[in-house]
């Protein structure tokens, strides 16, 4: 049904848990492509033993280069980008497939909804603590919670779990590698898609994953991705999320064109630089 791309960096226990959840809770059979950075923790041996398709980079090339390196292997019409520290919940893929059928065209970007253990102020997620690592993971409790929890669809698809038509991914050239190892590459991808005329950015409330909280990306440290985005698009990522994608607000259809006065844009940039 989908080609699922999972970058991983010496994070084998979480990768195993992620793939186990895909096998347990998916309605359809999917193409699975794991992008291995280093893999010195036994990841390569495990993937080979289980005959899971993968690409190996001897060094950590980051998310952008890693995802792009898998493009030639994608066989399905739609790709999904998952983090290795995500645990997909029942019917996650069926809900997405139903949404694609309802949309009826291929000019869209979708995101699933994360359940996270800590409140980070993100209006797009459900906050409920079922553990922030594998040792404290309350698997049966999150499965029970998932059955009754309610979350409306929201505006602003951008980050994983992210679904995109494969032809759209190729049209914009995948991830922009100037953001390597990856920070702020998500809003950049959304902006590239916005610039070719796509206005359907939807977060699906009923397609859910439990997210342990950036177990890989927190090892990267900080990069200059935010400044790279500002230099490239002349607005900040926050401005794009808030004023273009209306991130986290209730989904009501295609987003409107953005016509912000230049002076307001310049004031916003000046404020961001002083923060």
C-alpha positions as CSV (number, residue, x, y, z in Angstrom):
1,X,0.0,0.0,0.0
2,X,2.6,2.5,1.1
3,X,6.4,2.8,1.0
4,X,7.5,3.4,4.6
5,X,10.8,5.1,5.1
6,X,12.4,4.9,8.5
7,X,15.8,6.6,9.2
8,X,17.7,5.1,12.2
9,X,21.0,5.9,13.9
10,X,22.2,3.2,16.4
11,X,18.7,3.0,17.9
12,X,18.0,-0.7,17.5
13,X,15.6,-1.3,20.4
14,X,13.3,1.5,19.2
15,X,13.6,0.5,15.6
16,X,12.6,-3.1,16.5
17,X,9.6,-1.7,18.5
18,X,8.5,0.5,15.6
19,X,8.6,-2.3,13.1
20,X,6.9,-4.7,15.5
21,X,4.0,-2.2,15.8
22,X,3.8,-1.9,12.0
23,X,3.5,-5.6,11.7
24,X,0.9,-5.8,14.5
25,X,-1.3,-2.8,13.7
26,X,-1.3,-2.3,10.0
27,X,-4.3,-3.1,7.9
28,X,-2.3,-3.4,4.7
29,X,1.0,-4.8,3.6
30,X,3.6,-2.1,3.0
31,X,7.1,-1.7,1.5
32,X,9.4,-1.1,4.4
33,X,12.8,0.7,3.7
34,X,15.1,1.4,6.7
35,X,17.8,3.9,6.2
36,X,20.7,2.9,8.5
37,X,23.2,5.5,9.7
38,X,26.3,3.7,11.0
39,X,24.4,0.7,12.5
40,X,27.2,-0.3,14.8
41,X,24.8,-1.4,17.5
42,X,23.6,-4.6,15.7
43,X,21.0,-2.9,13.5
44,X,22.5,-4.2,10.2
45,X,22.7,-7.8,11.5
46,X,19.1,-7.7,12.7
47,X,17.8,-6.2,9.4
48,X,19.7,-8.9,7.4
49,X,18.4,-11.7,9.6
50,X,14.8,-10.5,9.2
51,X,15.2,-9.8,5.5
52,X,14.1,-6.2,5.8
53,X,15.0,-3.9,2.9
54,X,17.5,-1.2,3.9
55,X,20.2,1.2,2.8
56,X,23.4,1.5,4.8
57,X,25.5,4.6,5.3
58,X,28.8,3.9,7.1
59,X,28.6,7.3,8.7
60,X,25.7,9.4,10.0
61,X,24.5,11.3,6.9
62,X,21.4,12.6,8.7
63,X,17.7,12.6,7.9
64,X,17.8,14.6,4.7
65,X,20.5,12.7,2.8
66,X,19.3,9.5,4.2
67,X,15.7,9.9,3.1
68,X,16.8,11.1,-0.4
69,X,19.0,8.0,-0.8
70,X,15.9,5.8,-0.5
71,X,14.0,7.5,-3.3
72,X,15.1,5.1,-6.1
73,X,13.8,2.2,-4.0
74,X,10.3,3.5,-3.5
75,X,7.8,1.2,-5.4
76,X,4.4,2.5,-4.2
77,X,2.4,5.6,-5.2
78,X,2.5,7.0,-1.7
79,X,5.4,7.2,0.8
80,X,5.3,7.6,4.6
81,X,8.2,9.0,6.6
82,X,8.3,7.6,10.2
83,X,10.7,8.2,13.0
84,X,12.2,5.0,14.5
85,X,11.0,6.0,18.0
86,X,7.3,5.9,17.0
87,X,4.9,3.1,17.7
88,X,2.0,3.0,15.3
89,X,-1.5,2.3,16.7
90,X,-4.3,0.1,15.2
91,X,-5.8,1.3,11.9
92,X,-3.3,4.0,11.5
93,X,-2.8,3.1,7.8
94,X,-6.5,2.4,7.0
95,X,-7.5,5.8,8.1
96,X,-4.8,7.4,5.8
97,X,-5.9,5.2,2.9
98,X,-9.5,6.2,3.4
99,X,-8.4,9.9,3.4
100,X,-6.5,9.5,0.1
101,X,-9.6,8.0,-1.5
102,X,-11.8,10.8,-0.2
103,X,-9.3,13.5,-1.5
104,X,-9.4,12.1,-5.0
105,X,-6.3,13.8,-6.3
106,X,-2.5,13.8,-5.5
107,X,-1.9,17.4,-4.5
108,X,-1.8,17.0,-0.7
109,X,0.4,16.4,2.3
110,X,-0.9,14.5,5.3
111,X,0.4,13.9,8.8
112,X,-0.7,11.4,11.4
113,X,-1.3,12.5,15.0
114,X,1.3,11.9,17.7
115,X,0.6,11.0,21.3
116,X,3.4,12.3,23.4
117,X,4.2,11.9,27.1
118,X,5.1,15.5,27.7
119,X,3.2,18.8,26.9
120,X,5.4,20.8,24.6
121,X,2.7,23.3,23.7
122,X,2.1,21.6,20.4
123,X,-1.6,21.9,19.5
124,X,-1.3,19.1,17.0
125,X,-0.6,16.3,19.4
126,X,-2.4,14.4,22.1
127,X,-0.6,14.5,25.5
128,X,-0.8,11.4,27.6
129,X,2.1,9.8,29.4
130,X,2.5,6.1,28.5
131,X,6.2,6.2,29.1
132,X,9.1,8.2,27.7
133,X,11.3,5.2,27.0
134,X,10.9,1.5,26.2
135,X,11.5,0.4,29.9
136,X,8.5,2.5,31.0
137,X,6.3,2.0,28.0
138,X,2.7,1.1,28.9
139,X,1.8,-0.6,25.7
140,X,-1.6,-2.0,26.7
141,X,-2.6,1.3,28.3
142,X,-1.9,3.3,25.1
143,X,-3.9,0.7,23.1
144,X,-6.9,1.1,25.4
145,X,-6.6,5.0,25.3
146,X,-6.5,5.0,21.5
147,X,-9.9,3.3,21.3
148,X,-11.7,6.2,23.0
149,X,-9.5,9.3,22.7
150,X,-10.8,12.0,20.4
151,X,-8.8,14.4,18.2
152,X,-10.3,16.5,15.4
153,X,-8.4,16.8,12.1
154,X,-6.1,19.7,12.1
155,X,-4.3,22.1,9.7
156,X,-0.7,22.1,8.8
157,X,0.8,18.7,8.0
158,X,4.6,18.9,8.1
159,X,6.4,16.4,10.3
160,X,6.3,12.6,10.7
161,X,4.3,10.5,10.6
162,X,4.1,12.2,7.2
163,X,2.4,10.9,4.0
164,X,3.1,12.3,0.5
165,X,2.3,11.1,-3.0
166,X,5.6,9.8,-4.4
167,X,5.4,11.9,-7.5
168,X,5.1,15.0,-5.4
169,X,8.1,14.0,-3.4
170,X,10.1,13.6,-6.5
171,X,8.8,16.8,-8.0
172,X,10.2,18.9,-5.2
173,X,13.4,16.9,-5.0
174,X,12.7,15.3,-1.6
175,X,14.4,16.8,1.4
176,X,16.7,19.8,1.1
177,X,20.2,18.6,2.1
178,X,21.4,22.1,3.1
179,X,19.5,21.4,6.4
180,X,21.6,18.3,7.2
181,X,21.6,16.6,9.5
182,X,17.9,17.5,9.5
183,X,16.7,20.2,11.8
184,X,14.0,22.4,10.2
185,X,13.9,20.3,7.0
186,X,10.3,19.5,7.7
187,X,8.9,23.0,7.3
188,X,11.2,23.4,4.3
189,X,9.6,20.4,2.6
190,X,6.1,21.8,3.3
191,X,7.2,25.2,2.0
192,X,8.5,23.6,-1.3
193,X,5.2,21.9,-1.7
194,X,3.3,25.1,-0.9
195,X,5.3,26.9,-3.6
196,X,4.2,24.5,-6.3
197,X,0.6,25.2,-5.5
198,X,-0.5,22.6,-3.0
199,X,-3.0,23.9,-0.4
200,X,-4.2,20.7,1.2
201,X,-2.2,20.2,4.4
202,X,-4.1,18.0,6.8
203,X,-3.3,16.3,10.1
204,X,-5.5,13.2,10.6
205,X,-6.8,13.0,14.1
206,X,-7.6,9.3,14.0
207,X,-4.3,8.1,12.5
208,X,-2.0,7.9,15.5
209,X,1.4,6.9,16.7
210,X,2.9,7.0,20.2
211,X,6.1,9.1,20.1
212,X,8.7,8.5,22.7
213,X,10.2,11.9,22.2
214,X,13.1,12.3,19.6
215,X,15.3,9.6,20.9
216,X,17.6,10.0,17.8
217,X,17.4,13.7,17.0
218,X,18.3,14.8,20.6
219,X,21.7,13.2,20.0
220,X,22.4,15.6,17.1
221,X,22.8,18.8,19.0
222,X,21.8,22.1,17.5
223,X,22.3,23.2,13.9
224,X,21.6,26.4,12.0
225,X,18.5,25.0,10.3
226,X,16.3,27.8,11.5
227,X,18.6,30.5,10.1
228,X,18.9,28.5,6.8
229,X,15.1,28.5,6.5
230,X,15.1,32.3,7.1
231,X,17.8,33.0,4.6
232,X,16.1,30.8,2.0
233,X,12.4,31.8,2.3
234,X,12.8,35.3,4.0
235,X,10.4,34.3,6.8
236,X,10.9,32.2,9.9
237,X,9.6,28.6,10.3
238,X,7.3,29.8,13.0
239,X,5.8,32.5,10.8
240,X,5.2,29.9,8.0
241,X,3.6,27.5,10.4
242,X,1.4,30.1,12.0
243,X,0.4,32.2,9.1
244,X,0.5,29.9,6.0
245,X,-0.3,26.4,7.4
246,X,-2.4,27.6,10.3
247,X,-0.7,24.8,12.2
248,X,-3.0,23.1,14.8
249,X,-6.2,24.8,13.9
250,X,-9.3,22.8,13.0
251,X,-9.1,21.6,9.4
252,X,-11.8,23.1,7.1
253,X,-10.4,22.4,3.7
254,X,-7.8,23.9,1.4
255,X,-5.7,26.7,3.0
256,X,-6.1,30.2,1.6
257,X,-3.4,32.2,-0.1
258,X,-1.3,34.2,2.3
259,X,-1.0,37.9,1.7
260,X,0.8,39.4,4.7
261,X,2.0,43.0,4.4
262,X,5.7,43.3,4.0
263,X,6.1,45.6,7.0
264,X,4.5,42.9,9.2
265,X,6.8,40.3,7.9
266,X,9.9,42.5,8.5
267,X,8.7,43.2,12.1
268,X,8.3,39.5,12.7
269,X,11.7,38.7,11.4
270,X,13.3,41.5,13.6
271,X,11.5,40.1,16.7
272,X,12.7,36.6,16.0
273,X,16.3,37.7,15.7
274,X,16.2,39.3,19.1
275,X,14.8,36.2,20.8
